[in-house]
Amino acid sequence: MRYIVLVVAIIVACAFSSEAASQTWTPISAPIYGGKLDEIVADEDGTLYGNVGLFVVRSTDKGSTWTPIPPRSPLGIEDMSFDARVAIIRGPFNVKIVALYPTDGDFTEIYTTFDGGSTWSTSQVPVEFQGAELLVAGLRNGKGLAFARSTNSTVVLATSDGGQTWSLETGFIDMPRSIHETTEGVTYVADNDELIRRRSTDGQWTIVPLPEAGTPIQNICTAGTRLYLVSLDSVYSTTNDGATWTSTTFDSPATTFYPRQIVGFPDGGAVLFSQHDESFTAIFRLMNDSLVWSTRQDSLPIPVRRPISFGENNIIFPGDAGPFFSDTWGSEWEFRTQGIRLQPIWRFAIQGSSIIAVSFSGDIYRGSIDGTSWDLIADRPAVSGDFPLLDVVGIAPSTYLINSSIGMMRSVDDGNSWSVVSGTEGMQYQLNLGKRRNGAVVVTTRNEVLQSLDLGLTWTPIVSVDDSIRLSGISESANGTLYVAAGQTLYRVDGSSLAPLRRLDVPVGFAVTSASNADVFGVVGGNENDGQLEFAVTTNGGTTWVTGTYDIPNGLEPPLLDAVVTNGGHLFVSFPLGLIHMTPNGTVTTEPMTLRSFSVGLELDAEEHLLRSGISVIEKNDQLVSVEEQATLTSTSVYPTPGRDEVRIAGISTTMPTPIRIVNALGVCVAEQISTVDNGVATLDVRSLPSGTYTSIISATGQSAALVIVR
C-alpha cells in the first residue's frame, strides 16, 4: 500500500483553516531520507525519474542523489494521493519530453517538462483519454504509445509529435502492465496473461506464438534482440519472434510467492526476481550464452516490485523505504535515497543523544541528535502490513523495545540489531509501550496488561479482562499509577482490576499522563464514523475535568495518531489533518498539516518542549508548550552557586510540595525529587550529581532554574 494512504487513510485537503498560528519547529537531526516511490523510469541517457502522485524526483548519477522536481509547489498531501506516472517521449525536432500523466482519471491535467524538471507546463488530457486508465511509453524511433482502458474496451494509440495528436492502432483484450522494446525498435506487450503482441517498427501489430506451457504469462521482458517469457512452470526465451522457444533451468529451487519479475540487458542476459514469501526475494541471473539461471541472492530481505534495468548492468527498484540499486546483476544492493524526503516516521525514542525511529511501513532507523545521517537497520526480523511496528521505547542504556505485529522486538546494542523475544511471537499488542519509573515495562494486548521486570525478556499479566472490554492505550502517572483507555472509558489500574474514571461519547484510543504531576492525566478518543474527536483532561486528580471536541472537516474519517499532556494540563493530539492543542481551560486550536508540517508521533522533552515526527523529520518546537503562562511567572534564584551538597531555589510560586526534575545539558532527566516549599524556597539534595551545569524544572509551576555543581 502506498505510504500516503497510511498517512491519511483518505484523500484530504490540506488547506483547511486553522484557529491557531503555526508553531516554529526545528529539526533535531538530519532528515531521514527515503520513502516509497510508485515507480522509477529511465531515459536512454540513464537519467532516472521517480514519482509518487505529483511528487517527482530526478537522478543523474544512478540514484546516488535525487533532486525534487515537482510540477507545482508547494505540494499538499492530497497531491501525493493521485495515481500518476512518468513517461519519456520525443517531440518535434527530437526534443525529449518528460510527462507526468494521470493513470486512472483522478485528474485531467498532464504536466510536461523539456528541461529535466526546471520548468513545467500544463495541458489537458486529450479528450479521447479523459476518464480512462492510461499507460504511456516512448519508443526509440521517437513515437509514443498510449494504452487506454475505458468501460467498454482497451485500445492502443500512437503519437509522433510529442502527444499533440494521437492515432488509433489496434485493440487489446486487457490493460498491459508494461511495455518492452528491443534494441532494434520492436515492441512486445503481454495482453490478458494469455497473449504476447508484437509491434513492428512501422506500427504493425501481430501475435507471437507461445510455447506449449507458456501460459498463464507472469511477465515478459526484452534483452537486446531477445524476448523472455516467464510462466508458472518455466522461463523461456526466443530470438525469432516465437518461431522457436528455449526453456531454461535454475541452479537452485525457484519457489515463488508472487508473480516473478524479470529485467533484461543489452547483451541478451537477464535477471529474475522470485519473491518466496512476503519479505524475502531470491534473485537469479542468466548470462546471454547460458540456459541455467545462477543464484545471485537466495533471500534478499526486501520485497522487490517494478524493477527496471538501464545501462549495461544496472538495476533499480522503488522499495518501501526508498530506491535500491545494484550494478552487479543483483548480487549486491545499495540503499539510494539521498534527497528523497517522503518517509513518514511513525514513532521515535531518544536516550541521551541516540534516536531510534520507525516508519509506517516497518523500517527501523538509528541516528543521533544533531547527527548528519541515519542508518537503516538491516539486522532485524521481517515485518509486513500496515503499521507493523506500533511503538518504540528506550528502557535502559543501549536497550530498546518495539511492540510489533510479530512479537516484542528487542535490541541491546543501541538499535543496531533486533530480535523477537521468545514467547511473545504472535501477540496482538495495542499501540502504547511504556517504561515505568521503577524500571518495569508495560504494554497492553486486547485483553491484558502485561508487565516485564527484566527489560522485556519475560512478561506477566497484571490485569486481565473478558472480551466485553478491548484495551487500548496505557500510560503511567508521576506517582506510578497506571491508566488504561478501553472501550469508551478511561480506567485506573487498581491491583489486578480496572476502576472506571471518565467515559467519553466516542471510542477511546490514548490514555495520557504528565511526566511529573500525578494530578494531571486524561483520555483521547475519536469516532471515525461520525468524524468527531473528543478529549478529557484533569489537573486535580479527577475531581474536575476539562473536555473538548473537534469536528473533522468535510465529514472525513482520519484516525488518531498520538497524544501527550504536559505537567500544566496542555493536551496535544496528532491526527492526519493537523496538530490539535487543548489548553487547561478547554480552548481547542489546530495547526494545519502540510507535507512539510506534519505531526505523527509526539513526545515531550525534560523541559516540556514538544517533539514530533513527520515526513522524513523529527522536530522540536522552539517554544515551551506553556509559554503563554510562563510569561507571568516570577523569576527564580539559586544559592549557593556553585553548589556542592544542597542548593536552594527561591521564587517558587507555590506553597505545596512539588516534584522537581533535574536535567543535564543533553536534556536527559538525571534526578527527580519531591521538595517542600517554605516561603517560596525549595531545597534540593545534589550530592549524587557530578560536576556540571544542570536545569531544574519545577513541575507544579513550570518555572526553571540553572544549577552549577562543583565537586
C-alpha positions in Angstrom: 0.0 0.0 0.0 1.3 3.4 -0.9 2.6 5.2 2.2 0.4 8.2 1.8 -2.7 6.1 2.1 -1.3 5.0 5.5 -0.8 8.6 6.5 -4.3 9.8 5.8 -6.4 6.8 5.1 -8.4 9.1 2.9 -7.9 11.8 0.3 -7.6 15.0 2.2 -7.4 18.7 1.5 -4.6 20.3 3.4 -5.6 23.9 3.3 -8.4 23.8 5.9 -8.5 26.9 8.1 -6.6 27.0 11.3 -7.6 28.6 14.5 -4.1 29.0 15.8 -0.9 30.4 14.4 1.6 27.9 13.2 4.4 27.0 15.6 8.1 27.2 14.8 9.8 23.8 14.5 13.5 23.0 14.4 14.8 19.6 13.2 16.8 17.8 16.0 18.7 15.8 13.4 19.3 15.3 9.7 16.4 14.3 7.5 15.6 10.6 7.3 15.8 10.3 3.5 13.7 7.7 1.8 10.1 6.8 1.1 8.1 4.7 -1.3 8.0 5.9 -4.8 5.3 4.5 -7.1 7.6 3.8 -10.0 11.1 4.7 -11.5 11.7 5.1 -15.2 15.0 5.7 -17.1 15.7 7.6 -20.3 18.2 6.5 -22.9 20.9 8.5 -21.2 20.4 6.8 -17.8 18.7 9.7 -16.1 16.2 8.4 -13.6 12.8 9.8 -12.8 10.6 8.6 -9.9 7.3 9.8 -8.5 4.5 9.3 -6.0 1.5 11.3 -7.1 2.6 14.7 -8.2 5.9 14.5 -6.3 8.7 13.9 -8.8 12.4 13.3 -8.3 15.3 13.1 -10.8 18.7 11.5 -10.5 21.6 11.8 -13.0 24.0 9.6 -11.0 22.3 6.2 -10.9 20.2 7.1 -7.9 23.1 8.2 -5.6 21.4 11.6 -5.2 17.9 12.7 -6.1 16.6 16.2 -6.8 12.9 17.0 -6.2 11.3 18.5 -9.4 7.6 18.6 -8.6 5.4 20.3 -11.3 4.0 22.7 -8.8 4.9 24.0 -5.3 4.1 23.8 -2.5 2.6 20.3 -2.7 -0.2 19.3 -0.4 -0.8 15.8 0.9 -3.7 15.4 -1.5 -1.3 15.9 -4.4 0.5 12.7 -3.2 -2.6 10.6 -3.4 -3.1 10.9 -7.2 -2.4 7.9 -9.4 0.2 9.3 -11.8 3.1 8.0 -13.9 6.1 9.5 -15.6 6.6 8.8 -19.3 9.5 9.9 -21.5 8.7 10.5 -25.2 10.1 12.5 -28.1 8.5 15.7 -29.5 9.1 17.7 -32.6 12.9 18.1 -33.5 13.6 15.1 -31.3 13.2 17.1 -28.1 12.9 14.9 -25.0 9.7 15.4 -23.1 9.1 14.1 -19.6 5.4 13.9 -18.9 3.6 13.3 -15.7 0.1 12.0 -16.5 -2.9 10.6 -14.7 -3.3 6.8 -14.8 -6.9 6.4 -13.8 -8.8 9.6 -14.4 -8.2 11.1 -11.0 -7.3 14.4 -12.5 -7.4 15.9 -16.0 -4.0 17.7 -16.3 -0.8 16.5 -17.9 2.4 18.1 -16.7 5.4 18.2 -19.2 8.9 19.5 -19.0 11.5 20.0 -21.7 14.4 20.8 -19.3 14.5 18.0 -16.9 12.0 19.5 -14.4 13.4 23.0 -14.1 10.2 24.3 -15.6 6.8 22.6 -16.3 3.9 23.4 -18.5 0.3 22.1 -18.1 -2.2 20.8 -20.6 -5.4 19.0 -20.5 -5.7 15.3 -21.0 -6.8 14.7 -24.6 -10.5 14.1 -25.0 -10.0 10.5 -26.1 -8.2 9.7 -22.9 -10.3 11.5 -20.3 -11.6 9.2 -17.6 -9.6 6.3 -18.9 -6.9 4.2 -17.3 -3.6 5.1 -19.0 -0.2 3.6 -19.7 2.2 5.7 -21.8 5.7 5.0 -23.1 8.2 6.4 -25.5 9.8 4.3 -28.3 13.3 4.5 -29.7 12.1 5.9 -33.0 10.5 8.9 -31.3 7.0 7.7 -31.4 4.9 7.3 -28.2 2.4 4.7 -27.4 -0.6 5.1 -25.1 -2.8 2.2 -23.8 -6.2 3.4 -22.7 -8.8 1.3 -21.0 -12.4 2.6 -20.6 -15.5 0.9 -19.6 -16.0 -0.9 -22.9 -12.6 -1.5 -24.4 -8.8 -1.2 -24.3 -7.0 0.4 -27.2 -3.5 1.5 -28.1 -2.9 4.8 -29.8 0.4 6.3 -31.2 1.8 9.8 -31.4 4.7 11.1 -33.4 4.5 14.8 -32.3 5.1 14.5 -28.6 1.5 13.8 -27.7 -0.2 16.7 -29.5 -2.2 14.3 -31.7 -2.9 10.6 -31.4 -4.0 7.9 -33.9 -5.7 4.6 -33.1 -3.5 1.5 -33.9 -5.3 -1.6 -32.5 -7.5 -3.0 -29.7 -6.4 -5.1 -26.7 -8.2 -7.6 -24.5 -6.9 -6.1 -21.3 -4.6 -3.3 -19.9 -0.9 -4.3 -20.1 1.3 -3.9 -17.1 4.4 -2.8 -19.0 5.8 -2.2 -22.5 9.1 -3.7 -23.7 11.3 -2.7 -26.7 14.3 -4.4 -28.3 17.4 -2.6 -29.4 16.1 -2.8 -32.9 12.9 -1.0 -32.1 10.4 -3.9 -32.0 7.9 -3.7 -29.1 6.3 -6.5 -27.2 3.3 -6.3 -24.8 1.6 -9.1 -22.8 -2.2 -9.0 -23.1 -4.5 -10.6 -20.6 -1.8 -13.1 -19.4 -2.6 -15.2 -22.5 -1.1 -13.4 -25.5 2.1 -11.6 -26.4 1.5 -8.9 -29.0 4.4 -7.7 -31.3 4.6 -4.2 -32.8 7.0 -3.8 -35.7 9.0 -0.6 -36.3 6.4 0.5 -38.8 3.5 0.1 -36.4 2.1 -3.3 -37.5 0.7 -5.5 -34.7 0.9 -9.3 -34.7 0.5 -12.1 -32.2 3.6 -14.0 -31.1 3.3 -17.9 -30.9 3.8 -19.1 -27.4 5.5 -22.3 -26.1 3.2 -25.1 -25.1 3.5 -24.3 -21.3 3.8 -20.6 -21.8 0.5 -19.5 -20.2 -0.6 -18.0 -17.9 2.1 -15.3 -18.5 3.6 -13.9 -15.4 5.9 -11.4 -17.0 7.9 -10.7 -20.2 11.0 -8.6 -21.0 13.3 -7.8 -23.8 17.1 -8.1 -23.7 19.0 -6.9 -26.7 17.1 -8.7 -29.6 15.9 -11.5 -27.3 12.4 -11.9 -25.8 11.9 -13.6 -22.4 8.6 -15.1 -21.2 8.1 -16.0 -17.5 5.3 -18.6 -17.0 4.2 -20.6 -13.9 6.4 -23.6 -15.0 9.5 -22.1 -16.6 11.3 -19.2 -18.2 11.6 -19.2 -22.0 13.5 -17.1 -24.5 13.2 -16.6 -28.2 15.2 -14.7 -30.8 12.9 -15.3 -33.7 9.6 -13.8 -32.6 8.3 -17.1 -31.1 9.0 -19.4 -34.0 11.1 -21.4 -31.5 11.4 -21.1 -27.8 14.2 -22.3 -25.5 13.4 -23.4 -22.0 15.8 -22.5 -19.1 16.5 -24.2 -15.7 17.7 -23.0 -12.3 20.8 -24.0 -10.3 18.6 -24.0 -7.1 14.8 -24.2 -6.5 12.9 -21.1 -7.6 9.8 -21.2 -5.4 7.7 -18.1 -5.6 5.1 -16.4 -3.5 4.2 -13.6 -6.0 4.5 -13.5 -9.8 8.1 -13.5 -10.8 9.6 -10.3 -12.3 12.3 -10.1 -14.9 14.6 -7.4 -16.4 16.8 -7.7 -19.5 20.1 -6.2 -20.5 21.5 -5.1 -23.9 23.8 -8.2 -24.2 20.9 -10.6 -24.1 21.2 -11.6 -20.4 18.5 -11.2 -17.8 17.9 -11.1 -14.0 14.9 -12.8 -12.4 13.2 -11.9 -9.1 11.3 -14.7 -7.3 9.7 -13.5 -4.1 9.2 -16.6 -1.9 7.3 -15.0 1.0 6.1 -11.6 2.0 9.5 -10.2 2.7 12.3 -12.3 1.0 13.3 -12.4 -2.6 15.6 -14.8 -4.5 17.5 -13.3 -7.4 18.9 -15.2 -10.4 21.0 -14.2 -13.4 21.0 -15.8 -16.8 24.0 -14.9 -18.9 23.4 -14.4 -22.6 25.1 -17.7 -23.6 23.7 -19.9 -20.8 20.5 -21.9 -20.2 20.9 -22.1 -16.5 20.0 -19.3 -14.1 22.6 -18.8 -11.4 21.6 -17.7 -7.9 22.7 -14.1 -7.0 20.8 -13.8 -3.8 18.8 -16.6 -2.1 17.0 -14.5 0.5 17.3 -10.7 -0.1 15.3 -9.4 2.9 13.3 -7.0 0.7 10.2 -7.4 -1.4 11.0 -6.3 -4.9 8.5 -4.6 -7.1 8.7 -2.9 -10.5 12.4 -3.3 -11.1 13.9 -1.7 -14.2 17.3 -2.2 -15.9 19.4 0.5 -17.5 22.9 0.7 -18.9 25.0 -2.4 -19.1 24.3 -4.0 -15.7 22.3 -1.6 -13.6 19.0 -2.4 -11.8 16.9 -0.2 -9.6 13.5 -0.6 -8.0 11.3 1.5 -5.6 11.5 -0.3 -2.3 9.2 0.5 0.7 12.0 2.6 2.3 13.3 4.0 -0.9 15.1 3.0 -4.1 17.5 0.0 -4.1 20.3 -0.2 -6.7 22.6 -2.9 -8.0 25.3 -2.7 -10.6 26.3 -6.4 -10.1 23.3 -8.1 -11.8 21.6 -8.4 -8.4 24.4 -9.7 -6.3 24.9 -6.6 -4.1 22.4 -3.9 -3.4 22.7 -0.3 -2.1 20.0 1.9 -0.5 20.0 5.1 -2.5 17.7 7.7 -1.1 19.7 10.9 -0.7 17.4 13.9 -1.4 14.1 11.9 -1.2 12.1 13.2 1.7 9.0 11.0 1.7 9.4 8.7 4.7 6.7 9.1 7.3 8.1 8.5 10.7 5.6 6.7 13.0 7.3 6.7 16.4 10.7 7.5 17.9 12.6 7.1 21.1 15.5 9.2 22.5 18.1 8.1 25.0 20.9 10.6 25.6 22.0 11.6 22.1 20.8 8.4 20.4 17.5 8.3 18.4 15.7 5.2 17.2 12.9 5.9 14.7 10.4 3.6 13.0 8.5 4.2 9.8 4.9 3.5 8.8 6.0 0.5 6.7 8.2 -1.1 9.4 11.7 0.2 8.7 13.9 1.0 11.7 16.4 3.8 11.6 19.2 4.8 14.0 20.5 8.3 14.3 21.6 10.9 16.8 20.7 14.4 18.0 22.3 16.9 15.7 23.6 14.0 13.6 24.2 14.3 9.8 22.8 10.9 8.7 20.7 7.9 9.7 21.4 4.2 9.4 18.7 2.0 8.0 18.8 -1.1 10.2 19.1 -4.4 8.2 19.6 -6.8 11.1 16.0 -7.1 12.2 13.1 -9.5 11.8 11.0 -9.0 8.7 7.6 -7.4 9.3 4.7 -6.6 6.9 1.3 -5.0 6.8 0.1 -1.6 7.9 1.8 -0.1 10.9 3.7 -3.3 11.8 5.8 -1.5 14.4 3.5 0.0 17.0 5.7 1.8 19.4 9.4 2.1 20.4 10.8 2.9 23.9 14.3 3.1 25.4 14.3 1.1 28.6 18.0 1.1 29.6 21.3 2.3 28.2 21.6 1.0 24.6 18.4 -1.2 25.2 15.2 -0.6 23.3 11.9 -2.5 22.8 9.4 -2.4 19.9 5.9 -4.0 20.2 5.3 -5.3 16.7 2.9 -7.4 14.7 5.2 -10.4 15.0 6.0 -10.1 18.7 8.1 -8.0 21.1 11.3 -6.9 19.4 14.4 -6.1 21.5 17.8 -4.5 20.9 20.7 -4.4 23.4 23.3 -2.7 21.1 21.8 0.8 20.7 19.4 -0.3 17.9 22.0 -1.9 15.6 20.3 -5.4 15.7 16.9 -6.7 16.7 15.3 -10.0 17.6 11.9 -11.2 18.7 11.7 -12.0 22.4 11.0 -15.7 22.9 7.4 -16.4 24.0 6.0 -13.1 22.5 5.5 -14.4 19.0 2.1 -13.5 17.5 1.0 -11.3 20.5 -1.7 -8.8 19.4 -0.3 -5.7 21.0 -2.0 -2.4 21.2 -0.4 1.0 20.5 1.4 2.1 23.6 4.6 0.6 25.1 5.8 2.3 28.3 8.7 2.4 30.7 7.7 2.7 34.3 9.5 4.7 36.9 10.5 1.6 38.8 12.3 0.2 35.7 9.5 -2.1 34.6 7.9 -2.0 31.2 4.2 -2.3 30.4 2.1 -2.9 27.3 -1.5 -3.8 26.5 -3.0 -6.6 24.4 -6.6 -6.8 23.5 -7.5 -8.3 26.9 -4.4 -8.0 29.2 -2.0 -5.5 30.7 1.4 -7.2 30.6 4.5 -6.2 32.6 8.1 -7.0 32.4 10.6 -6.7 35.3 13.7 -7.9 33.3 14.0 -5.4 30.5 11.5 -7.1 28.2 12.7 -10.7 28.4 9.7 -12.1 30.2 6.1 -10.8 30.5 3.5 -11.4 33.2 -0.2 -10.3 33.1 -1.1 -7.9 35.8 -4.6 -7.2 34.6 -6.9 -9.5 32.6 -10.4 -8.6 31.2 -13.0 -10.5 29.3 -13.9 -10.0 25.7 -16.5 -7.3 26.5 -13.7 -4.8 27.0 -11.0 -4.2 24.4 -7.9 -2.5 25.9 -6.1 0.3 24.0 -3.5 2.8 25.2 -1.7 2.7 28.5 0.3 5.4 30.4 1.8 5.8 33.9 1.5 8.9 36.1 4.1 10.6 38.1 3.2 8.6 41.2 3.3 5.2 39.4 -0.4 4.8 38.8 -1.3 3.1 35.5 -4.2 4.4 33.4 -5.7 2.4 30.5 -8.0 3.5 27.7 -10.6 0.9 26.8 -13.9 1.0 25.0 -15.3 4.4 25.7 -13.7 4.8 29.2 -10.5 5.8 30.9 -9.7 3.3 33.7 -7.2 3.3 36.6 -5.4 0.1 37.3 -6.2 -1.0 40.9 -4.3 -4.1 41.7 -5.4 -6.7 39.2 -8.6 -4.9 38.2 -9.7 -1.7 36.4 -11.6 1.1 38.0 -13.6 3.4 35.6 -12.8 7.1 35.9 -14.1 9.0 32.8 -16.4 8.0 30.0 -16.4 9.7 26.6 -19.1 9.6 23.9 -16.7 8.1 21.4 -14.3 5.1 21.4 -11.1 6.0 23.3 -7.6 5.4 22.0 -5.0 7.0 24.2 -4.5 7.4 28.0 -2.2 10.4 28.7 -0.3 11.3 31.9 2.1 14.1 32.7 5.7 13.4 33.5 5.9 15.0 37.0 2.4 16.0 38.1 0.4 13.0 39.3 -2.8 15.0 39.3 -2.6 15.6 35.6 -3.9 12.8 33.3 -6.6 12.3 30.6 -8.0 10.4 27.7 -8.4 10.9 24.0 -10.8 9.3 21.6 -12.5 9.6 18.3 -15.4 8.2 16.3 -14.3 7.7 12.8 -17.8 7.1 11.6 -19.1 10.4 12.9 -15.9 12.4 12.2 -15.5 13.7 15.8 -12.6 13.7 18.2 -13.2 14.1 22.0 -10.7 14.8 24.9 -10.9 15.0 28.6 -8.1 16.1 31.0 -8.0 16.6 34.7 -5.4 18.7 36.6 -6.6 17.9 40.1 -6.6 14.1 40.2 -10.0 13.6 38.7 -12.1 15.9 40.9 -13.0 18.0 37.8 -12.4 17.6 34.1 -11.8 19.8 31.2 -13.3 18.5 28.0 -13.1 19.4 24.3 -14.2 18.1 20.9 -13.1 18.6 17.4 -15.3 18.0 14.4 -13.4 16.7 11.3 -13.9 19.0 8.3 -15.9 17.7 5.3 -17.0 14.6 7.1 -13.6 12.9 6.8 -12.7 10.0 9.0 -9.0 10.1 9.8 -7.6 8.1 12.7 -5.9 9.4 15.9 -2.1 9.2 15.6 -0.7 10.1 19.1 -1.3 12.3 22.2 0.6 13.8 25.1 -0.2 16.0 28.0 2.1 18.5 29.9 2.5 19.0 33.6 0.3 22.0 33.4 -2.5 20.2 31.6 -1.9 21.2 27.9 -3.1 18.4 25.7 -1.6 17.8 22.2 -3.2 15.4 19.7 -1.9 14.5 16.3 -4.2 13.3 13.5 -3.8 13.3 9.7 -5.3 16.8 9.3 -3.0 18.5 11.8 -2.0 19.0 15.4 -4.7 19.8 18.0 -3.9 21.7 21.2 -6.4 21.9 24.1 -5.4 24.3 26.8 -6.1 23.7 30.5 -9.2 25.9 30.2 -10.6 23.9 27.3 -9.7 26.1 24.4 -9.1 23.9 21.3 -6.9 25.1 18.5 -5.2 23.4 15.5 -2.1 23.7 13.4 -2.9 22.6 9.9 -1.0 19.8 8.2 1.2 20.1 5.1 3.8 17.9 3.6 6.5 19.9 5.4 4.5 20.4 8.6 3.1 17.0 9.6 2.6 15.7 13.1 2.6 11.9 13.8 4.5 10.7 16.9 4.5 13.1 19.8 6.9 13.3 22.8 7.8 15.9 25.5 11.4 16.5 26.5 12.5 17.3 30.0 11.9 21.0 29.6 8.5 20.3 28.0 9.4 21.3 24.5 7.0 19.4 22.2 8.8 16.9 19.9 7.1 15.4 16.8 7.9 13.0 14.0 6.6 13.8 10.5 7.6 13.2 6.9 11.3 12.3 7.0 12.0 14.5 10.0 11.9 14.7 13.8 11.4 18.2 15.1 11.3 20.2 18.3 9.0 23.2 19.0 11.2 26.2 19.7 8.9 27.4 22.5 7.9 25.7 25.7 4.4 24.4 25.2 3.0 26.6 28.1 5.0 29.7 27.1 1.9 31.9 27.4 1.7 31.0 31.1 5.4 31.3 31.8 5.5 34.9 30.8 3.8 35.8 34.0 5.9 33.6 36.3 8.2 35.1 38.8 11.9 34.6 38.3 13.9 32.2 40.4 17.3 32.4 42.0 19.7 29.7 43.2 22.1 29.7 46.1 24.8 28.8 46.7 26.3 29.0 43.2 28.1 26.8 42.6 26.6 24.2 44.8 28.0 21.0 46.3 25.7 19.1 48.6 22.5 21.2 48.8 21.1 24.1 46.8 18.1 26.3 47.4 15.8 27.7 44.8 14.0 30.9 45.7 11.0 32.5 44.0 8.8 29.4 43.6 5.2 30.4 43.2 3.5 27.6 45.0 3.2 26.6 48.7 2.5 22.9 48.0 5.2 20.1 47.8 6.2 19.9 44.2 8.2 17.4 42.0 11.4 19.0 40.7 13.3 17.4 37.8 17.0 18.0 37.2 18.1 17.6 33.5 21.6 17.7 32.1 22.9 19.6 29.1 21.6 16.9 26.8 18.1 17.3 28.1 18.1 14.0 29.9 16.4 13.8 33.3 19.1 12.7 35.8 17.3 13.1 39.0 13.8 13.8 40.4 12.7 14.6 43.9 9.6 16.0 45.6 10.5 19.1 47.6 8.6 21.0 50.2 8.3 24.8 49.6 8.8 27.2 52.5 8.2 30.8 51.8 8.9 30.2 48.1 12.1 28.3 48.7 12.8 24.7 47.9 15.9 22.7 48.9 17.5 20.2 46.6 19.9 17.4 47.6 22.5 17.4 44.8 25.2 15.1 46.3 24.6 12.4 43.7 25.3 14.7 40.8 28.7 15.0 39.2 30.2 18.4 38.4 28.4 20.2 35.6 25.6 22.6 34.6 22.0 21.5 35.0 18.5 22.8 34.7 15.9 22.3 37.4 12.3 22.2 36.4 9.5 22.9 39.0 6.7 20.8 37.7 3.8 22.5 39.6 4.6 25.9 38.3 6.6 25.4 35.1 9.4 27.5 36.5 13.1 26.6 35.9 16.4 27.5 37.4 20.0 26.9 36.3 22.3 24.8 38.6 26.1 24.7 38.7 27.6 21.8 40.6 31.3 21.6 41.6 33.0 18.7 43.3 
